[in-house]
Amino acid sequence: MTLEEIKRRWNEVLDELLRIDRILWLAFFDGRLAEFSDGILTLDFRDSSKFAVEHDYSAMRKEERIREVSRIAQNILGTPITIVIK
């Protein structure tokens, strides 16, 4: 799977996050899909600083939550994915 393929289907992942946990969805919806290599998907949240302070959901991007999003992405996209945050 390529980064472009993941980008085309990323809304499916976000839709599932919204269905199961709105706060988790809020924490990840503004991540830019920056890179995908060897099963590692890098999300870049540097642009999220353009939002008001109230939009800082970095606390929700803890390791266990990142693993949860990785599992959801893997289930939907059908390929092993480990998400890392840039």
Residue, then its C-alpha position, 0 to 999 in steps of 0.5 A: m500500500t502507498l501513502e496515496e492509497i492511504k490518503r484516498r481511504w483515510n476518511e474511512v478511518l476517521d469515520e470509524l474513529l468518530r463512530i467509536d470515540r468522538i474525542l479520539w476523532l477530534a485528536f486525530f482528524d487534523g493530522r496530515l498523513a506525511e509519510f508511509s514506509d515499511g508499515i509506518l505511517t507518520l502523522d504530522f500535527r504541526d499545522s494543528s497549532k493554527f487552531a485556537v488553544e482549545h483545540d490542543y488534543s495532544a493529551m489524547r495522542k498518548e501511546e495507547r491511543i495511537r496504538e488504538v488508531s493504528r489497529i483501526a487503520q489496519n483493520i480498515l485498510g487491510t495492511p499492517i500499520t504502525i502510526v507515529i506522530k511527528 
